[in-house]
Amino acid sequence: MADDGNSTKRLKTSEDDRIIAELRRRNAELESENKSLRSDVARLSSENAQLSGRGNHEVLPVVIVPSTVDLSRIDTSIVTQITSFLGTSRELLSLALTCKSFGWRQTTSNLNWSLVEEVARREVCSIATNAEMSSLPRYVSGTTTWLSILHRFEQPLVFDVLAGVGIEHRNGDESRVYGTTSGTDDDVSSSAVSSSYIMTTGSHFAEFEITGTPFIGVARPMPKLIFDREGFNFFNSDHFDTFLAERTDEWGDSNVHACQYYCQSGGTIWTGFEGEDYRGYHWDSYWEGKESCRTGDTIGMLLNSCEGTLTVYKNNRCLGVIKDGLSGSYCWYVRVMEDQSVAIKRGAFPNAEN
Protein backbone atom coordinates (compact mmCIF):
# COMPACT_ATOMS: atom_id res chain seq x y z
CA MET A 1 0.00 0.00 0.00
CA ALA A 2 2.94 2.32 0.75
CA ASP A 3 4.41 1.70 -2.70
CA ASP A 4 1.14 2.69 -4.39
CA GLY A 5 1.08 5.98 -2.51
CA ASN A 6 4.65 6.78 -3.51
CA SER A 7 3.93 5.98 -7.17
CA THR A 8 0.94 8.36 -7.23
CA LYS A 9 3.00 11.08 -5.62
CA ARG A 10 5.80 10.66 -8.19
CA LEU A 11 3.32 10.89 -11.13
CA LYS A 12 1.75 14.07 -9.77
CA THR A 13 5.15 15.67 -9.26
CA SER A 14 6.23 14.76 -12.80
CA GLU A 15 3.04 16.35 -14.28
CA ASP A 16 3.55 19.55 -12.28
CA ASP A 17 7.14 19.80 -13.48
CA ARG A 18 5.99 19.45 -17.11
CA ILE A 19 3.39 22.25 -16.75
CA ILE A 20 5.92 24.55 -15.08
CA ALA A 21 8.45 23.92 -17.84
CA GLU A 22 5.83 24.72 -20.53
CA LEU A 23 4.89 27.97 -18.80
CA ARG A 24 8.53 29.04 -18.55
CA ARG A 25 9.05 28.30 -22.27
CA ARG A 26 5.96 30.35 -23.27
CA ASN A 27 7.04 33.20 -21.03
CA ALA A 28 10.44 33.26 -22.73
CA GLU A 29 8.75 33.48 -26.16
CA LEU A 30 6.58 36.39 -25.04
CA GLU A 31 9.57 38.27 -23.63
CA SER A 32 11.36 37.82 -26.96
CA GLU A 33 8.36 39.17 -28.92
CA ASN A 34 8.05 42.09 -26.51
CA LYS A 35 11.72 42.94 -26.99
CA SER A 36 11.28 42.88 -30.76
CA LEU A 37 8.28 45.22 -30.57
CA ARG A 38 10.19 47.68 -28.40
CA SER A 39 12.94 47.70 -30.99
CA ASP A 40 10.43 48.48 -33.78
CA VAL A 41 8.90 51.32 -31.76
CA ALA A 42 12.33 52.83 -31.10
CA ARG A 43 13.19 52.65 -34.82
CA LEU A 44 9.95 54.30 -35.93
CA SER A 45 10.36 57.05 -33.33
CA SER A 46 13.84 57.75 -34.61
CA GLU A 47 12.67 57.94 -38.23
CA ASN A 48 9.82 60.27 -37.28
CA ALA A 49 12.21 62.57 -35.44
CA GLN A 50 14.45 62.72 -38.50
CA LEU A 51 11.54 63.65 -40.77
CA SER A 52 10.42 66.34 -38.36
CA GLY A 53 13.85 67.84 -38.28
CA ARG A 54 14.02 68.31 -42.04
CA GLY A 55 11.25 70.94 -42.02
CA ASN A 56 9.87 70.03 -45.45
CA HIS A 57 6.56 68.63 -44.32
CA GLU A 58 3.29 70.55 -44.91
CA VAL A 59 1.38 71.95 -41.98
CA LEU A 60 -2.39 71.73 -42.35
CA PRO A 61 -4.13 75.08 -41.83
CA VAL A 62 -6.50 75.57 -38.93
CA VAL A 63 -10.03 76.14 -40.24
CA ILE A 64 -12.56 77.94 -38.10
CA VAL A 65 -16.08 76.90 -39.06
CA PRO A 66 -18.67 79.67 -38.61
CA SER A 67 -21.74 78.87 -36.54
CA THR A 68 -24.06 80.01 -39.36
CA VAL A 69 -23.87 80.21 -43.16
CA ASP A 70 -25.17 83.22 -45.07
CA LEU A 71 -26.89 81.57 -48.07
CA SER A 72 -27.49 84.96 -49.68
CA ARG A 73 -23.77 85.12 -50.48
CA ILE A 74 -23.93 81.81 -52.37
CA ASP A 75 -25.15 81.62 -55.95
CA THR A 76 -28.81 80.53 -55.96
CA SER A 77 -28.31 78.00 -58.74
CA ILE A 78 -25.68 76.17 -56.68
CA VAL A 79 -27.93 75.95 -53.62
CA THR A 80 -30.85 74.83 -55.80
CA GLN A 81 -28.71 72.13 -57.40
CA ILE A 82 -27.65 70.81 -54.00
CA THR A 83 -31.23 70.90 -52.71
CA SER A 84 -32.42 68.88 -55.72
CA PHE A 85 -30.65 65.80 -54.37
CA LEU A 86 -33.33 65.50 -51.68
CA GLY A 87 -35.68 64.13 -54.31
CA THR A 88 -39.14 63.71 -52.85
CA SER A 89 -41.72 66.35 -52.06
CA ARG A 90 -41.90 65.18 -48.43
CA GLU A 91 -38.15 65.72 -47.99
CA LEU A 92 -38.38 69.14 -49.62
CA LEU A 93 -41.27 70.10 -47.35
CA SER A 94 -39.23 69.09 -44.28
CA LEU A 95 -36.38 71.27 -45.49
CA ALA A 96 -38.70 74.23 -46.05
CA LEU A 97 -40.14 73.88 -42.54
CA THR A 98 -36.70 73.47 -40.97
CA CYS A 99 -34.85 76.38 -42.58
CA LYS A 100 -36.45 79.65 -43.66
CA SER A 101 -33.61 80.27 -46.12
CA PHE A 102 -35.05 77.41 -48.18
CA GLY A 103 -38.74 77.79 -47.38
CA TRP A 104 -39.22 81.57 -47.64
CA ARG A 105 -39.59 83.57 -50.82
CA GLN A 106 -36.19 84.68 -52.11
CA THR A 107 -36.42 88.49 -52.17
CA THR A 108 -32.77 88.84 -53.19
CA SER A 109 -33.10 86.70 -56.32
CA ASN A 110 -35.17 86.64 -59.49
CA LEU A 111 -37.38 83.86 -58.10
CA ASN A 112 -40.98 84.63 -57.18
CA TRP A 113 -40.96 81.70 -54.78
CA SER A 114 -38.68 79.85 -52.36
CA LEU A 115 -35.67 77.69 -53.19
CA VAL A 116 -37.71 74.60 -52.32
CA GLU A 117 -40.45 75.69 -54.72
CA GLU A 118 -37.88 76.21 -57.47
CA VAL A 119 -36.50 72.69 -56.94
CA ALA A 120 -40.06 71.28 -57.03
CA ARG A 121 -40.77 73.23 -60.25
CA ARG A 122 -37.67 71.83 -61.95
CA GLU A 123 -38.53 68.30 -60.84
CA VAL A 124 -42.06 68.59 -62.22
CA CYS A 125 -40.70 69.90 -65.52
CA SER A 126 -38.34 66.94 -65.74
CA ILE A 127 -41.01 64.25 -65.26
CA ALA A 128 -44.15 65.77 -66.82
CA THR A 129 -45.01 65.52 -70.49
CA ASN A 130 -45.73 68.60 -72.59
CA ALA A 131 -49.45 67.86 -72.42
CA GLU A 132 -49.31 67.52 -68.64
CA MET A 133 -47.37 70.76 -68.30
CA SER A 134 -49.85 72.65 -70.47
CA SER A 135 -52.73 71.36 -68.34
CA LEU A 136 -51.28 72.42 -65.00
CA PRO A 137 -53.13 75.15 -63.12
CA ARG A 138 -51.68 78.63 -63.04
CA TYR A 139 -49.24 78.97 -60.16
CA VAL A 140 -50.84 80.79 -57.23
CA SER A 141 -48.88 81.00 -53.99
CA GLY A 142 -50.74 79.57 -51.02
CA THR A 143 -53.26 77.50 -52.98
CA THR A 144 -51.57 75.61 -55.80
CA THR A 145 -47.81 75.32 -55.28
CA TRP A 146 -45.11 73.52 -57.21
CA LEU A 147 -44.53 71.41 -54.13
CA SER A 148 -48.15 70.21 -54.12
CA ILE A 149 -47.99 69.57 -57.86
CA LEU A 150 -44.83 67.48 -57.40
CA HIS A 151 -46.52 65.53 -54.60
CA ARG A 152 -49.44 64.77 -56.92
CA PHE A 153 -47.11 63.43 -59.62
CA GLU A 154 -45.32 61.21 -57.09
CA GLN A 155 -48.44 59.48 -55.79
CA PRO A 156 -49.84 56.41 -57.58
CA LEU A 157 -53.60 56.33 -58.05
CA VAL A 158 -55.35 53.92 -55.68
CA PHE A 159 -58.84 53.10 -54.52
CA ASP A 160 -58.37 53.96 -50.86
CA VAL A 161 -62.08 53.85 -49.94
CA LEU A 162 -64.37 50.86 -50.51
CA ALA A 163 -68.13 51.19 -49.97
CA GLY A 164 -70.31 48.11 -49.76
CA VAL A 165 -69.83 44.48 -48.73
CA GLY A 166 -69.38 43.16 -52.27
CA ILE A 167 -66.01 44.70 -53.07
CA GLU A 168 -62.41 44.00 -52.07
CA HIS A 169 -58.71 44.43 -52.72
CA ARG A 170 -56.51 41.38 -53.17
CA ASN A 171 -52.89 40.77 -52.22
CA GLY A 172 -52.67 44.25 -50.75
CA ASP A 173 -53.00 45.94 -54.16
CA GLU A 174 -55.17 49.04 -53.69
CA SER A 175 -54.94 50.04 -57.35
CA ARG A 176 -57.42 47.26 -58.30
CA VAL A 177 -60.82 46.31 -56.90
CA TYR A 178 -62.93 43.19 -57.37
CA GLY A 179 -66.71 42.80 -57.20
CA THR A 180 -67.92 39.83 -55.15
CA THR A 181 -71.72 40.32 -54.94
CA SER A 182 -74.09 38.85 -57.54
CA GLY A 183 -77.17 40.56 -58.95
CA THR A 184 -78.24 43.11 -61.55
CA ASP A 185 -79.89 45.78 -59.41
CA ASP A 186 -77.99 48.94 -58.46
CA ASP A 187 -78.38 48.09 -54.79
CA VAL A 188 -75.99 45.15 -55.06
CA SER A 189 -73.20 47.09 -56.75
CA SER A 190 -70.39 48.42 -54.63
CA SER A 191 -68.21 51.50 -55.06
CA ALA A 192 -64.49 52.25 -54.86
CA VAL A 193 -63.22 55.82 -54.59
CA SER A 194 -59.81 57.37 -55.09
CA SER A 195 -60.53 59.84 -52.29
CA SER A 196 -56.91 60.83 -51.66
CA TYR A 197 -56.63 62.27 -55.18
CA ILE A 198 -58.91 65.31 -55.28
CA MET A 199 -59.11 67.14 -58.61
CA THR A 200 -60.00 70.82 -58.38
CA THR A 201 -58.06 72.70 -61.06
CA GLY A 202 -56.23 71.82 -64.28
CA SER A 203 -56.65 68.63 -66.32
CA HIS A 204 -56.43 65.07 -65.04
CA PHE A 205 -56.19 61.82 -66.98
CA ALA A 206 -56.53 58.27 -65.63
CA GLU A 207 -56.75 54.86 -67.27
CA PHE A 208 -58.98 52.00 -66.10
CA GLU A 209 -58.35 48.38 -67.10
CA ILE A 210 -61.65 46.53 -66.88
CA THR A 211 -62.95 43.02 -66.47
CA GLY A 212 -66.67 42.83 -67.16
CA THR A 213 -68.76 45.98 -67.60
CA PRO A 214 -68.38 48.28 -64.57
CA PHE A 215 -69.34 51.94 -64.14
CA ILE A 216 -66.50 54.50 -64.20
CA GLY A 217 -66.69 58.19 -63.44
CA VAL A 218 -66.18 61.11 -61.08
CA ALA A 219 -67.97 62.22 -57.92
CA ARG A 220 -67.67 64.80 -55.16
CA PRO A 221 -65.20 64.16 -52.32
CA MET A 222 -66.96 62.91 -49.19
CA PRO A 223 -65.92 62.24 -45.57
CA LYS A 224 -65.05 58.59 -45.17
CA LEU A 225 -67.86 58.05 -42.67
CA ILE A 226 -70.38 58.71 -45.46
CA PHE A 227 -69.19 55.61 -47.32
CA ASP A 228 -70.06 53.42 -44.33
CA ARG A 229 -73.78 54.11 -44.73
CA GLU A 230 -75.84 51.06 -45.58
CA GLY A 231 -76.68 50.85 -49.27
CA PHE A 232 -74.22 53.61 -50.18
CA ASN A 233 -74.44 54.70 -53.79
CA PHE A 234 -73.84 58.16 -55.27
CA PHE A 235 -77.12 57.67 -57.17
CA ASN A 236 -79.21 56.50 -54.22
CA SER A 237 -81.76 59.26 -53.55
CA ASP A 238 -82.12 58.07 -49.95
CA HIS A 239 -78.69 59.61 -49.27
CA PHE A 240 -79.00 62.85 -51.24
CA ASP A 241 -79.75 65.03 -48.20
CA THR A 242 -76.74 63.56 -46.43
CA PHE A 243 -74.51 64.20 -49.45
CA LEU A 244 -75.65 67.80 -49.85
CA ALA A 245 -75.03 68.46 -46.16
CA GLU A 246 -71.35 67.87 -46.88
CA ARG A 247 -71.22 70.49 -49.62
CA THR A 248 -68.33 72.98 -49.42
CA ASP A 249 -67.26 76.01 -51.45
CA GLU A 250 -64.82 73.72 -53.28
CA TRP A 251 -67.76 72.10 -55.06
CA GLY A 252 -68.19 75.24 -57.13
CA ASP A 253 -71.50 76.20 -58.71
CA SER A 254 -72.08 73.10 -60.85
CA ASN A 255 -74.94 70.75 -60.07
CA VAL A 256 -73.10 67.79 -61.66
CA HIS A 257 -72.12 66.03 -58.44
CA ALA A 258 -71.55 62.54 -59.86
CA CYS A 259 -71.20 61.36 -63.44
CA GLN A 260 -70.41 57.88 -64.70
CA TYR A 261 -69.91 55.95 -67.92
CA TYR A 262 -71.60 52.54 -68.17
CA CYS A 263 -69.30 50.15 -70.01
CA GLN A 264 -72.03 47.68 -70.99
CA SER A 265 -74.15 50.11 -73.02
CA GLY A 266 -71.90 53.13 -73.43
CA GLY A 267 -74.54 55.31 -71.81
CA THR A 268 -73.81 57.95 -69.21
CA ILE A 269 -75.57 58.88 -65.97
CA TRP A 270 -75.24 62.00 -63.82
CA THR A 271 -76.92 63.39 -60.73
CA GLY A 272 -77.27 66.65 -58.83
CA PHE A 273 -78.20 64.85 -55.57
CA GLU A 274 -81.80 65.95 -55.80
CA GLY A 275 -85.19 64.62 -56.91
CA GLU A 276 -86.69 61.15 -56.70
CA ASP A 277 -87.75 60.37 -60.28
CA TYR A 278 -85.51 57.66 -61.63
CA ARG A 279 -83.80 57.84 -58.25
CA GLY A 280 -82.58 61.35 -58.95
CA TYR A 281 -80.34 60.69 -61.91
CA HIS A 282 -80.36 61.49 -65.61
CA TRP A 283 -79.52 59.09 -68.42
CA ASP A 284 -77.84 60.25 -71.59
CA SER A 285 -78.05 57.22 -73.81
CA TYR A 286 -77.45 58.93 -77.14
CA TRP A 287 -74.40 61.14 -76.69
CA GLU A 288 -72.21 61.52 -79.76
CA GLY A 289 -69.48 58.87 -79.79
CA LYS A 290 -71.39 56.42 -77.62
CA GLU A 291 -69.72 52.98 -77.64
CA SER A 292 -69.72 50.03 -75.25
CA CYS A 293 -66.66 48.34 -73.76
CA ARG A 294 -65.82 44.82 -72.66
CA THR A 295 -63.25 42.78 -70.72
CA GLY A 296 -59.70 43.66 -71.74
CA ASP A 297 -60.49 47.20 -72.86
CA THR A 298 -58.75 50.19 -71.29
CA ILE A 299 -60.99 53.14 -70.52
CA GLY A 300 -59.41 56.58 -70.36
CA MET A 301 -61.04 59.44 -68.48
CA LEU A 302 -59.98 63.06 -69.01
CA LEU A 303 -61.37 65.63 -66.59
CA ASN A 304 -60.70 69.15 -67.81
CA SER A 305 -61.57 71.47 -64.95
CA CYS A 306 -60.86 74.59 -67.01
CA GLU A 307 -63.41 73.64 -69.69
CA GLY A 308 -65.70 71.73 -67.31
CA THR A 309 -65.75 68.58 -69.44
CA LEU A 310 -65.39 64.83 -68.89
CA THR A 311 -64.10 62.95 -71.94
CA VAL A 312 -63.99 59.16 -72.46
CA TYR A 313 -61.31 57.22 -74.37
CA LYS A 314 -61.39 53.57 -75.37
CA ASN A 315 -58.03 51.90 -75.95
CA ASN A 316 -56.40 55.33 -76.53
CA ARG A 317 -59.13 56.36 -78.99
CA CYS A 318 -61.29 59.34 -78.09
CA LEU A 319 -65.01 58.51 -77.98
CA GLY A 320 -66.15 61.99 -77.00
CA VAL A 321 -67.27 64.30 -74.23
CA ILE A 322 -69.85 62.53 -72.07
CA LYS A 323 -70.64 65.52 -69.86
CA ASP A 324 -69.98 69.26 -69.67
CA GLY A 325 -70.81 71.88 -67.08
CA LEU A 326 -68.56 70.36 -64.40
CA SER A 327 -66.78 72.59 -61.89
CA GLY A 328 -65.19 72.33 -58.49
CA SER A 329 -63.66 69.29 -56.83
CA TYR A 330 -64.05 65.64 -57.92
CA CYS A 331 -62.55 62.20 -57.30
CA TRP A 332 -62.29 59.17 -59.57
CA TYR A 333 -64.58 56.31 -58.63
CA VAL A 334 -65.99 53.03 -60.01
CA ARG A 335 -68.91 50.70 -59.33
CA VAL A 336 -68.55 46.92 -59.71
CA MET A 337 -70.63 43.78 -59.29
CA GLU A 338 -69.70 40.11 -59.05
CA ASP A 339 -66.88 38.95 -61.35
CA GLN A 340 -66.09 42.52 -62.35
CA SER A 341 -62.79 44.25 -61.61
CA VAL A 342 -61.17 47.59 -62.34
CA ALA A 343 -57.56 48.71 -62.07
CA ILE A 344 -56.70 52.42 -62.00
CA LYS A 345 -53.43 54.07 -62.98
CA ARG A 346 -52.17 57.46 -64.02
CA GLY A 347 -51.92 57.51 -67.81
CA ALA A 348 -50.06 59.69 -70.29
CA PHE A 349 -52.22 62.48 -71.64
CA PRO A 350 -53.72 61.48 -75.01
CA ASN A 351 -52.72 63.34 -78.14
CA ALA A 352 -55.16 65.96 -79.34
CA GLU A 353 -55.59 64.23 -82.71
CA ASN A 354 -56.71 61.01 -81.05
Phi, psi and omega in degrees: 000325179293322179296320179298321180295319180293323180296316180297320180294321180293321179296318180295319180294321180295320180293319178297319180297321180295316181297317181297319180296321180293320179295320179295320179296316180294324178295322179295321178296317180295320178296324179292317178296319180297320179296320180295320179294320177299321179297318179295319179297317179297321180293315180296322178296321179294317179295321179296320178296322178295318179294323180293327181286342180285333175074016182255010179273152182274140177258122180291137181288153176272123182253125178261115183274125179292153181288334178226159179240128179274099184293339181294341180270357179255140180304132184301321182297327179291314179298319179297318180297317179295317181298328184297340180288349177293322171090286190272158180296327180294319178293320178295321178296318178299320178296317181297323181283336183276322186227119183293337178297334178263328187266342181267155178300135183275096182286340182267002180237181180278356182285144175264009181213184184282170177297322178297319178296322179294319177297316178298320180298315181295323180293318177299316180298331183280337184250343183271146175283169178299321179294319179294321179295319182291340182266355182292148178292156178296135183295124176226114183300134177096339179242295176248113182246161177297328179294319178290325177294317178298318179300321180295321180290332182282335188273127173289152177281132179220159172266094186269355177231127176245133181237120181113158183274346185260041182210146182202160165266161175226142179057030176073009182269105182275358178276353180227140176235153182234136175274138183233002183251131181275160177134171180239348182281151180303330185295339182261001175275152181237155187246152173228133187235138172268072190286341181279351180246091182264127184255118183240316181230164178076193179247147184221135182230131178225152178245143183233117176270126190244148166238124186086207184229074181282179170259141180224135180185205180231154178206166181292144173298142181225151172300146186297335179296332180298324184287348179276354181293142181296135180070028182302136175194131179302340182253014178269111184296341178296339184253002186300317180298321179294318179297312183294334177293341180266005183297140177232173179297336181291347176288341183074199184253009179279146175261012174270096186263341174206138180214133183220153178255130182262112187296329184294317184251341185085000179284165178235153180224140175218159181216150174253016180059042178206156180087163181239340179297133183052033177062025172080020177234169185233124177274143170231088188272355187231032180292150183294127182097004182305132180200138180277168179224159182222179179309133179098343179284154174247121181261126176257140178235124178243112176260115178255101184289334180290319180267347180071036184237153173237117185247141181251139175237144176237116181051049177071009177251129183287125174271321178146178178278121182267343178199140173239181180080015178277147173201158179087201188269143178216162172231153172288145173204162179221160173233131183228157172237187185304138177069010174255150176211154179219134174244136181248143174206157176283126182252163175288140181300133180292152177290149183300326184284348178281000000 
